[in-house]
Amino acid sequence: DVDWLVSVDSTITRAHQHAAGARKKGQALQKRRSLGRSRGGLTTKIHLACDGHGRPLSFVVTGGNINDCTQFEQVLAQISVRRPG
């Protein structure tokens, strides 16, 4: 029973200064990084899609310096709802 009015938004969370202290091994780690530099320091951004009742349908975590519009399609592509039966 999903209310198909979908809202997509994001929020930024500051990361602790020691959150980026891990060693970097190869390019694979670079693609999965979810910390970014912004004016406020190290930040993480959570892009979230919710239904009309405020229940989360999908989310993507990126660095705080990633623009919202570049992640919009990825957030919507991850929405999946089980069909009864």
Wavefront OBJ file of the C-alpha trace (Angstrom):
o trace
v 0.000 0.000 0.000
v 2.274 2.753 -1.297
v 1.083 6.305 -1.821
v 2.790 7.037 -5.155
v 3.285 10.715 -4.482
v 7.115 10.604 -4.392
v 9.298 13.279 -2.823
v 13.060 13.424 -3.450
v 15.381 15.527 -1.307
v 18.839 15.441 0.249
v 20.536 16.447 3.456
v 24.167 17.091 4.318
v 25.871 15.667 7.404
v 29.262 16.766 8.674
v 31.817 14.014 9.142
v 34.340 13.807 11.948
v 37.870 14.846 11.024
v 39.130 11.286 11.547
v 36.520 9.766 9.201
v 38.832 10.123 6.195
v 41.900 8.614 7.825
v 41.812 5.212 6.056
v 44.533 4.301 3.581
v 43.569 4.647 -0.054
v 44.156 1.511 -2.131
v 43.419 1.805 -5.846
v 40.670 3.432 -7.834
v 37.914 1.107 -6.599
v 37.963 2.871 -3.245
v 37.753 6.254 -4.947
v 34.452 5.333 -6.653
v 32.805 4.278 -3.386
v 33.915 7.293 -1.370
v 31.052 8.990 0.393
v 33.007 11.884 1.892
v 33.440 15.137 0.082
v 35.024 18.479 0.794
v 32.846 21.554 1.011
v 32.994 24.900 2.793
v 32.064 23.216 6.063
v 34.845 20.619 5.825
v 34.269 16.894 5.291
v 30.608 16.152 4.569
v 28.351 13.318 3.441
v 25.103 13.808 1.525
v 22.112 11.472 1.732
v 19.751 11.611 -1.287
v 16.376 10.091 -0.310
v 13.079 9.301 -2.043
v 9.946 8.928 0.123
v 6.338 8.055 -0.625
v 3.360 10.255 0.292
v 3.344 8.918 3.863
v 7.024 9.793 4.436
v 8.246 6.185 4.212
v 11.657 5.807 2.531
v 11.669 4.106 -0.873
v 15.366 4.445 -1.799
v 18.493 6.367 -0.899
v 22.001 7.078 -2.206
v 24.939 8.242 -0.073
v 27.536 10.478 -1.750
v 30.147 13.033 -0.825
v 28.775 16.370 0.310
v 30.164 18.140 -2.737
v 28.035 16.097 -5.194
v 25.167 18.011 -6.796
v 21.589 16.807 -6.151
v 20.533 16.819 -9.800
v 23.311 14.379 -10.769
v 21.943 11.724 -8.379
v 18.216 12.161 -9.106
v 18.002 9.409 -11.732
v 19.984 6.964 -9.586
v 17.680 7.529 -6.590
v 14.568 6.938 -8.709
v 16.098 3.880 -10.420
v 16.567 2.168 -7.049
v 12.893 2.329 -6.090
v 11.407 -1.138 -5.994
v 8.176 -2.214 -4.360
v 7.197 -5.862 -3.914
v 3.951 -6.840 -5.475
v 1.622 -8.962 -3.373
v 1.412 -12.591 -4.454
l 1 2 3 4 5 6 7 8 9 10 11 12 13 14 15 16 17 18 19 20 21 22 23 24 25 26 27 28 29 30 31 32 33 34 35 36 37 38 39 40 41 42 43 44 45 46 47 48 49 50 51 52 53 54 55 56 57 58 59 60 61 62 63 64 65 66 67 68 69 70 71 72 73 74 75 76 77 78 79 80 81 82 83 84 85
